[in-house]
């Protein structure tokens, strides 16, 4: 984990296994960086993941 402004940042590659397909999409699309903090609730993490999916979908739609 990296320390950023006194907070622990979970690298994208450390996300749980069920987020692996999203991780690959994020890395491939270079649409955004995805930061998840260990103190986040599951609901907050889900919101970050949903936002990432929306951004990826929007970017992929713009390419078509």
Short mmCIF file of the C-alpha atoms (twelve columns), coordinates in Angstrom:
data_MODEL
# 
_entry.id   MODEL 
# 
loop_
_atom_site.group_PDB 
_atom_site.id 
_atom_site.type_symbol 
_atom_site.label_atom_id 
_atom_site.label_alt_id 
_atom_site.label_comp_id 
_atom_site.label_asym_id 
_atom_site.label_seq_id 
_atom_site.Cartn_x 
_atom_site.Cartn_y 
_atom_site.Cartn_z 
_atom_site.pdbx_PDB_model_num 
ATOM 1  C CA . UNK A 1  0.000   0.000   0.000   1 
ATOM 2  C CA . UNK A 2  1.099   3.536   -0.734  1 
ATOM 3  C CA . UNK A 3  0.745   6.297   1.793   1 
ATOM 4  C CA . UNK A 4  -0.917  9.361   0.263   1 
ATOM 5  C CA . UNK A 5  -1.650  12.373  2.456   1 
ATOM 6  C CA . UNK A 6  -1.568  10.169  5.530   1 
ATOM 7  C CA . UNK A 7  -4.083  7.699   4.118   1 
ATOM 8  C CA . UNK A 8  -3.543  4.144   3.012   1 
ATOM 9  C CA . UNK A 9  -4.362  3.662   -0.650  1 
ATOM 10 C CA . UNK A 10 -5.243  0.207   -1.915  1 
ATOM 11 C CA . UNK A 11 -3.685  -0.190  -5.355  1 
ATOM 12 C CA . UNK A 12 -6.065  -1.204  -8.111  1 
ATOM 13 C CA . UNK A 13 -4.316  -4.541  -8.402  1 
ATOM 14 C CA . UNK A 14 -5.225  -5.336  -4.783  1 
ATOM 15 C CA . UNK A 15 -8.963  -5.167  -5.354  1 
ATOM 16 C CA . UNK A 16 -10.881 -8.318  -4.581  1 
ATOM 17 C CA . UNK A 17 -11.014 -11.053 -7.195  1 
ATOM 18 C CA . UNK A 18 -14.595 -10.250 -8.262  1 
ATOM 19 C CA . UNK A 19 -13.372 -6.873  -9.491  1 
ATOM 20 C CA . UNK A 20 -10.723 -8.449  -11.744 1 
ATOM 21 C CA . UNK A 21 -12.670 -7.894  -15.001 1 
ATOM 22 C CA . UNK A 22 -13.214 -4.238  -14.071 1 
ATOM 23 C CA . UNK A 23 -9.551  -3.890  -13.140 1 
ATOM 24 C CA . UNK A 24 -8.562  -5.155  -16.577 1 
ATOM 25 C CA . UNK A 25 -11.008 -2.750  -18.255 1 
ATOM 26 C CA . UNK A 26 -9.700  0.201   -16.265 1 
ATOM 27 C CA . UNK A 27 -6.109  -0.661  -17.052 1 
ATOM 28 C CA . UNK A 28 -6.899  -1.198  -20.732 1 
ATOM 29 C CA . UNK A 29 -9.047  1.909   -21.155 1 
ATOM 30 C CA . UNK A 30 -6.833  4.292   -19.185 1 
ATOM 31 C CA . UNK A 31 -10.072 6.153   -18.558 1 
ATOM 32 C CA . UNK A 32 -9.369  6.868   -14.899 1 
ATOM 33 C CA . UNK A 33 -7.461  5.908   -11.858 1 
ATOM 34 C CA . UNK A 34 -9.372  3.989   -9.260  1 
ATOM 35 C CA . UNK A 35 -8.627  4.583   -5.595  1 
ATOM 36 C CA . UNK A 36 -10.208 2.547   -2.839  1 
ATOM 37 C CA . UNK A 37 -9.354  3.255   0.775   1 
ATOM 38 C CA . UNK A 38 -9.293  0.460   3.362   1 
ATOM 39 C CA . UNK A 39 -11.608 2.418   5.660   1 
ATOM 40 C CA . UNK A 40 -14.316 2.630   2.991   1 
ATOM 41 C CA . UNK A 41 -17.522 0.777   3.625   1 
ATOM 42 C CA . UNK A 42 -18.645 -1.869  1.173   1 
ATOM 43 C CA . UNK A 43 -21.294 0.592   -0.064  1 
ATOM 44 C CA . UNK A 44 -18.646 3.245   -0.746  1 
ATOM 45 C CA . UNK A 45 -16.456 0.742   -2.592  1 
ATOM 46 C CA . UNK A 46 -19.435 -0.367  -4.661  1 
ATOM 47 C CA . UNK A 47 -20.116 3.272   -5.571  1 
ATOM 48 C CA . UNK A 48 -16.509 3.757   -6.721  1 
ATOM 49 C CA . UNK A 49 -16.718 0.564   -8.782  1 
ATOM 50 C CA . UNK A 50 -20.072 1.582   -10.310 1 
ATOM 51 C CA . UNK A 51 -18.668 5.004   -11.222 1 
ATOM 52 C CA . UNK A 52 -15.682 3.349   -12.882 1 
ATOM 53 C CA . UNK A 53 -17.962 1.067   -14.879 1 
ATOM 54 C CA . UNK A 54 -20.031 4.056   -16.036 1 
ATOM 55 C CA . UNK A 55 -16.910 5.960   -17.106 1 
ATOM 56 C CA . UNK A 56 -15.612 2.951   -19.024 1 
ATOM 57 C CA . UNK A 57 -18.970 2.408   -20.718 1 
ATOM 58 C CA . UNK A 58 -19.167 6.085   -21.693 1 
ATOM 59 C CA . UNK A 59 -15.646 6.035   -23.105 1 
ATOM 60 C CA . UNK A 60 -16.244 2.802   -25.018 1 
ATOM 61 C CA . UNK A 61 -19.500 4.229   -26.392 1 
ATOM 62 C CA . UNK A 62 -17.660 7.321   -27.609 1 
ATOM 63 C CA . UNK A 63 -15.225 5.119   -29.550 1 
ATOM 64 C CA . UNK A 64 -17.957 3.360   -31.522 1 
# 
